[in-house]
Amino acid sequence: MSSRTSQRRLPPAWLLPWGAFAAIVVTWLLDVAGPGVPEPLARAVLIVGLAALLGAAGRAVLGSVRRRGVTGWALLAVTALSLGMKLSTLDFELTTHARNDEGVYREFAEKINEGELLPRYFNYGHLLYYAGALSLWAGEQFPETSALAAEGLYGARTPLEVRRVLLRLITALLAALTVIPVFLAAERLGGPWAGVVGGLLLAASTVHNEVAPQFTADGPSGFFAALAFLYVVKLVEGERLADYLAAGALAGLAAACKYPGGVVTVGIFGVWLFWRVRLRRFSWSLVWAAAACVGALLVVMPALWLTPGAVLDPSQTDGRDLFFGVRQYAFGGWLGVEPESVTLWNLRVLRADLGWPAILFGIGGWFLLDPDRRRRLLVALVFPAAYLALLFAMNMVVRRNLL
């Protein structure tokens, strides 16, 4: 009887990794903006915290394999392939030049570790700034180890190159792990083979592998948007408030990386509207999802509510306020955009990336689904359709300004 009681009092499994992550973040903040943390203590927190996170990841992997069987092994294999593809390219242009956006993100990450916790510009989301600052701080606690590992694995020889490796680890890991929600969402919509094919296509995608090593917001934003979409797919199967909250919070994190990533909220609205029409009764779940989205955004971008006057005021941000990108697309054009249909350009990139066999196989898969899966797929496609509509809108703006 006593053993049963003790088992019931055990903390939930998710508490350990989240507690470890929280301990690392608090230690980092106290060190860079508070009274400071003794180096031995900071190192101990990092070692114990990372060990706890790795242990939780290992436990999750073993649990998936045991619970899911063959599909669990398939998911593990696809994830391992994705990690190998993304982590092996961190040295791309490492010793030659940094891309413009990479330099911007690195600069703000370094400023945060110098005590400037609230970035004063809002043209980019701030979540990647903080993630980069945390990675740099962790590397600084073990400078010799970080330098040796960066040189041995990626040929980094200067302090700047070592910092760039530490920063790129964040984006590469998140981009690599994006195959997990893609696999799981495709599996729910089309069965195990759909999950395997979807995961493999993303893991081997040349476009995704090209973006992954760069310390820019595309990979992280895609990761959180894919996670949010996974919860949208779960909501297609049945409504649960927890899934609405998770989808909303993850959409907020996607927007905090890169604002257009927040378009995934359209998928949440689409599935909510589907259930309202089908059940013919109102639900406050959409409001809770919106609250979770805004709450997550405000937590990871505290400058939004601590310096509200600068958010929409170009005069206080050297023109880099929240609507900087909107003005660029609407009036000034954008470096690198094509003076033609952006939608057709992206479709050509997709064709070159996947190839016609994969595209035709994906379209043909629609006819192999049973009616129930087709219905779920249609509801889930609200988000991709909305994103395509956004591309059409960009198409009109870009054509007007660059013709």
N, C-alpha and C positions, 0 to 999 in steps of 0.2 A: 504493500500500500504506500509506504513511504517513497519507494523508487518511482511509482507512478506520479506521486505528488511532485517530486523533484523534477521529473521530466516535463511536467506541465509548466513549471516555473522557469524553464529555460528561456532566455530571450530569443526572439525571432531571428532567423538566419540572416535577414537583411540588415539587422542592426549592426553587426560587426563591420562589414565593408563601409557602410555609411558613417559609422562612428570613427573608423580609421581615417576616412577621407576628411571628415570634419576636423579631426585632430591635426592633420597636416595643414589644412587651410588656416586654422586658428593660429598655429605656430608660425606660419609664414606671415600672416598679418601682424602679429605681435612683433615679429622681427623687423619688418620693413616699415611699419608705421606706428609701432607702440614702443614700449620700454626696451625692446630687444630681447633676444633669447640666447642663452649661452650656446656656443657651437656644439658641445657634446650633447646637450639636450635636444637641439634641433636635429642632429644626426640620428639620435636614438628614435625620435618620433618618426622620422622619415623611414628608417629601417623597419621598425615595427609596423608602421602604417602600410608601407608597400608590401611587406610580407603578408599582412592581413588581407589586402586587396588581391594579391596573387593567389592566396589560399582560397578566398571566396570564388575567384574565377575558376580555379581548378575544381572546386566542389560543384560549381554550376555546370562545368563541362562533363564531369562524371555523372552528375544527375541527369543531364540531357541524354547521354549515351545509354544509360540504364533504362530511362523512361521511354525513350523514343526508338531504341533499337537501331535498325539500319538507317533510318532518316537522321538519327542523332549522329551516327558516324559520318554520314554524308555532309551534314552541317559542319561538323568538326573539320573534315577534309577541305571543304570550300573555304572556311575561315582561315585555315592554315595556309592555303594557296594565296588568299588575298593578302594576308600578313606578309608572306614572302615577297609578293609582287610589289607591295607598297614600300616596305622597309628596305628593299634592295635598291631603291632609286633615290634615296635621300641625298646622295652626292651629286645629283644632277645640277650642273652649273654652280656647284658649291664654292669652288675656288676661283671662279671667273667674275661673275657679277650677280648682284641680287636684283630681283625684279622690283619694280617701284613699290608695289603694294607690300611686298615682304619687308622692305625697309621701313615703311610706315608702321606696320604692326610691331616690328622689333623695337622701334624707337619708343612707342608708347608702353610696351612691356618693360623696357628698361627704366622708363620714367616712373612707373608704378613702384618698382623695387627701390627707387631713390626717394620714395615717400610721397610722390604725387599720385594719390590713390584715385582721384577723379579726373579722367581724361576730359579735356575742355572742348574737344571736337566731337561731332555727332554724325559725320558723313559715313562712318562705319559703326557697326555694332561693337560693343565693348567686351563681350564675353571672351573673344580670342585674345584681347589684350591681357586680361587677367590670367587666362590659362597659360599664355606664354610667360608671363611674369613668374608664375608659380613654377614652371619648368626650369626657368633660368635660376631661380633661387635654389631649387633642389640641386641643380648641377653645381652651384657655388658651394654647397656644403661638402661636396666631394670633388674638389677641383682637379686633383691628380687623376683620380679614377675616370672622371668625365673626359679629360683631355686624352688619356690613353685609349679609352674606348672609341672616342670620335675619330682619332687618328687611325687606329687599327681597323675599324670597320668602314670608314668613309674617307680616309685620307685627309682629315681636317688637321691643319698644323698651327694656324694662328688662333688667338682667343676669339676673334670674330667668327671664324669658321666653326669653332666648337659651339659657340652660342647659337649659330644657325642650325646646327645639328640638333641641339636641345629643343629648339623651337619647332623644327620640322617633325620631330618625334610626335608631337601633339597631333598635328594635322594628319600625318601618315597613319597613326593608330586609329583615329576616328574614321578616316576614310576606309581603312581596311575592315573595320568592324561593321561598316554599313551593310556588308553582305548578310549579316545576321538578320536584321529586320526585313531586308529584301527577300531572303530565303523564306522566312516565316510567313510574311504576307502573301507571297506567291503560293506557298504551300496551302494556306487557308483558302485561297481563291481558286486554285487549279489542281491541287493535289500534290503529292510528294515530288513527282517528276518536274512539275512547274517550279517548285522551290529549288531543286537542284539546278535546273537550267537557268533560272533567274539569278541565282547566286553565282554560277560560273560565268555568265555573261558580264556581270558587274566586276567580278574578280579579274577577268581578262580584258576588260574594256581599256582600250588605249587612251581614250579621253580621260577616263577616271584615273588611270595610272599616271597620266601626265600631270594632272592637277594635284594628286595626292601629296607629293613631296613638298609642294610649295606652302610656305607659311602664310596662307591666305584663308579667307572665310568660306570658300566654296565647299571644301571637304567637310568641315565640322557642321556647317549649316545643312548640308545634305544628310549627314548622319542623324541629326535631331529631327529633320523633316521626315526621314524614312521611318524613324521610331514612331513619330506621331501618326504617320500613315498606317503603320501596323496596328495601332489602337483604333484607327478609323475602320480598318478591315474587321477587327474584333467587334466593333459596334454594329457593323452590318449584320452580324450573326445574332446579336441581341444586346439590348441596352443595359449597361451597368454604370452607375455614377463614377466608380473608380476609373473606368476606362475613359469617360469624358474628362475627368480631372487630369489623367495622365496625358491624354492627347493634347489638351489645352496647354499644360505646362511645357511639354516638349515642343509644341509650336512656338511658344514664347522663347524658348532657348534657341530654336532655329532662327527666329527673327533677331535675337540678341547677337547672333553670329553675323548674319547678313539679312538685312530687312526683307528682301523678297522671299526668303525662306518662310516667312510667316503666312504666305499664301496657302499653306497647308491647312490653315483654319477653315478655308472654304470647304474642304472635305468633311470637317467636323459639322459644319452647318448643313451640308448635303445629307449626311446620314441622319442627323437630327430631324430634318424636314421629312425625310423618307418615313421615319417612324411616326411622326405626327400625322401624316396622311394615312398611314396604314392603321394606326391604333385609334385615330380620331380623338385624341386627348392631348392636352397641353402638358409640357414638362419643363421644369426650370433647369434641366441638365445643361442646356446650352449656355445659360447665364453662368453656371458654375464653371463650365469649361472656359468661358471668356475670362472669368475672374482668375482662374488658374494660369491662363496665358499671360494676362497683364501682371499678375503677381510674380511669375517667374521672370518676366522681362525686367521688372523693377528691382528684383533681388540681385540680379547679375549685372544690371546697369544702374547703380544707385545715383549716378549723376543726373538721371532723368528727373528725380524728385528732390535731390539735394541742390541742384543748380537749374531749376525749371526755367528761369529767365533766358538761359543761353540756348535752350533746346531748339527754339524756333526763331532765334534772333541772329541773322548773319553777321551783324555788327560786333557781336560778342565772341564770335567763333571764326573770324577771318573768312566768313562766307561758308564755313563747313558746318552748317546747322543740319537739322534732321532732313530737310528737303533739298540738300545739296545735289543729290543724284537726280531728283525730279527735275530740277532746273537744268542740269547738264543735258539730260535726254530731251527736254522740251525745247531748249533754246540754243544750246551750244554743241550738241553732238557729243560723242564719246570716243576716246582713243581706242582704236582697234575694231570698232564696229564696221560692218560691211555696208557699202552704199547700195544696198539692194534689200530684198525681203529677208529679214532676220529669221522668220519662220522657215523659209525654204533653205536658208543657209544651215540652220540647226538640223533640219531633216537630212540634208546631205551629209553633215557630220555624223549623224546617227547611222545612216546607211553605210558610210565608210567604216564606222566603228564596229557595227554588228554584222554587216553583210546581208545580202538579200535572203540567203537561206534561213537565217535566224529570224529575220523580220517576217517572212512568209510563214514560217513555222509558228510564230507567235500569233499571227492573224488567223491561221488555220486552227489553232487551238480553241478558238471561240466555238467552232462547230463541234468540238469533241466534248464540250461541257454539258452537263445536265441542266435543265431549266433553273433549278435552284441556284447553282453556281453562276449561271449567266446573270441572274437577277442580282446576286451579291456583287458580281464584277461591275455591272452597270452602275450601281450605287457608289462603289468605291472609286469609279473613274471620274467622279465629280472633281476631285482635286487635280488630276492630270489635265482634264478639260479646261479648268480655270487657268492653269499655268499656260496652256496653249493660247488661251484668249489673251493672257498678258503678253505673250510673245507677239501676237498680232497687233496689239496696241503699240508695242515698242516698234514694230515694223512700220507703222504709219508715221510715228514720230521721227524715226531715223531717216526714213525716205524723204520726209519733208525738209530735213535739215542738211542732208548730205548730197542731194541731187544737184 
